[in-house]
């Protein structure tokens, strides 16, 4: 009987003290799920309005948000690819993403058929695939891997084995040439369609 008697409330308080504090400080703004897989490819940036005089973001409340960064955009900001090459890469990426959107599993698709005809969804998907084929046929065979890696998959140049380490500069040069070639072919097709 040498044990001290503790009340139920004291035992409950003691249990609370053993709780482990969170290891990550809470963000003042919602940045989405915090798991490692969910955070891959995200960059935290300030939100606010751009001052027309200075060109800088005005953010008096320190509001931040997350955005999935795109290696194509990063390479363009660094000056590794030309603006025409960047636009050609964006065109290919948008065509690829439009096709990818429609290929989700049936249980994730919209439940309500909002199309006027049942075949309209199939026609939309066929148009998307046709647009992708039209752009992807302009990519030369020797450029397919690097263009697909950076533009479609959003990966860095180093994701390809042949451009890792000391060969990274070769990859930069190949990407620039490949996107410029694609841009020239798209421009040529646009000129041809304007004259016809």
ZIWO-V67273 format. One record per pair of residues at least 24 apart in sequence whose ideal C-beta (glycine too) atoms are under 10 Angstrom apart, sorted by the first residue. I is the first residue (numbers start at 1). J is the second residue. If there is no record, write none. Layout:
i->(I:I)
j->(J:J)
This chain:
i->(27:27:28:28:28:28:29:29:29:29:29:29:30:30:31:31:31:32:32:38:39:40:41:41:41:41:41:41:41:41:42:42:42:42:43:43:43:43:43:45:68:69:70:70:70:71:71:71:71:71:71:71:71:71:71:71:72:72:72:72:72:72:72:73:74:74:75:75:75:75:75:75:75:76:78:79:80:80:80:80:80:80:80:81:81:81:81:81:81:81:81:81:82:82:82:82:83:84:84:84:84:84:84:84:85:85:85:85:85:85:85:85:85:85:85:85:86:86:86:87:87:87:87:87:88:88:88:88:88:88:88:88:88:88:88:88:88:88:88:89:89:89:89:89:89:89:89:89:90:91:91:91:91:91:91:91:92:92:92:92:92:92:92:92:92:92:92:92:92:93:93:93:93:93:93:93:94:94:94:94:95:95:95:95:95:95:95:95:95:95:95:96:96:96:96:96:96:96:96:96:97:97:97:97:98:98:98:98:98:98:98:99:99:99:99:99:99:99:99:100:100:100:101:101:102:102:103:134:134:135:135:135:135:136:137:138:138:138:138:138:138:138:138:139:139:139:139:139:140:140:140:140:140:142:142:142:142:143:143:143:143:143:143:143:144:145:145:146:146:146:146:146:146:146:147:147:147:147:147:147:149:150:150:150:151:151:151:151)
j->(64:66:61:62:63:64:61:62:63:64:65:66:65:66:64:65:66:65:66:66:66:68:66:67:68:69:70:71:154:155:66:67:68:69:67:68:69:70:74:69:154:154:150:151:154:149:150:151:153:154:155:156:157:158:159:175:147:150:151:152:154:175:179:154:150:156:150:156:157:172:175:176:179:179:172:176:157:171:172:173:175:176:179:150:172:175:176:177:178:179:180:183:176:179:180:183:183:179:180:182:183:184:186:187:147:151:175:176:177:178:179:180:181:182:183:184:151:179:183:179:182:183:186:187:135:138:139:147:151:178:179:180:181:182:183:184:185:186:187:147:150:151:152:175:178:179:182:183:151:131:135:138:151:182:183:186:132:135:136:138:139:147:148:150:151:152:179:182:186:135:147:150:151:152:153:154:131:132:135:151:128:129:130:131:132:133:134:135:136:151:152:128:131:132:135:136:148:151:152:153:128:132:152:154:124:125:127:128:129:131:132:125:128:129:130:131:132:133:152:128:132:152:125:128:128:129:128:186:189:182:185:186:189:182:185:181:182:183:184:185:186:188:189:178:179:181:182:185:177:178:181:182:185:174:177:178:181:174:175:177:178:179:181:182:178:174:178:171:172:174:175:177:178:179:174:175:178:179:181:182:175:175:178:179:175:178:179:182)
